[in-house]
Amino acid sequence: MASTTKMAADTRREAALYTADELMSHAEDLFGVRKEVVHAALFGESEERFTVEQVMQKIKQFMKAKVK
């Protein structure tokens, strides 16, 4: 029973939407990167709010991008 409650709480937490500023202010705690990395990963996005999971994926993609 306790694990079901924990899973439900985790799902709600992951589905929460945050602004880019909120995510950048907690970049090191959430993603282990500086706020500039989050800013660069979200640069040009038309959305205004993101889930933590979305930003994690965008950071991974940004970090793998080749420099021209």
Secondary structure, 3 states (H helix, E strand, C coil): CHHHHHHHHHHHHHHCCEEHHHHHHCHHHHHCCCHHHHHHHHCCCCCCEECHHHHHHHHHHHHHCCCC
